Amino acid sequence: MDSIRAVVRDELQHQHQSEKSDELLTAKEAAALLKISLVTLWQWVNAGRLKKHIMGGRAYYKHSEIMAGMDSLQRYEKPKFKGRAKP
């Protein structure tokens, strides 16, 4: 009986995780998850580092895509400002 419970528990946890990975987040929720500003989120989208999904005229972000790319997203470095060339 305990082995059946363990199998059912594992299956329910797996199902819950797959449902969460398909969850769509708003821009505000995605930025909060990544601990970045909305401006940075939009910069990452424009740079192709993160994909947005448009539905009903609104942008959404897949939780699974954010989690899969979190390492590469956080290693992103802002380009250094070179300033004006000195004569």
Stockholm file with secondary structure:
# STOCKHOLM 1.0

chainA/1-87         MDSIRAVVRDELQHQHQSEKSDELLTAKEAAALLKISLVTLWQWVNAGRLKKHIMGGRAYYKHSEIMAGMDSLQRYEKPKFKGRAKP
#=GR chainA/1-87 SS CHHHHHHHHHHHHHHHHHHHHTCEECHHHHHHHHTCCHHHHHHHHHTTSSCCEEETTEEEEEHHHHHHTHHHHHTCCCCCCCCCCCC
#=GC SS_cons        CHHHHHHHHHHHHHHHHHHHHTCEECHHHHHHHHTCCHHHHHHHHHTTSSCCEEETTEEEEEHHHHHHTHHHHHTCCCCCCCCCCCC
//
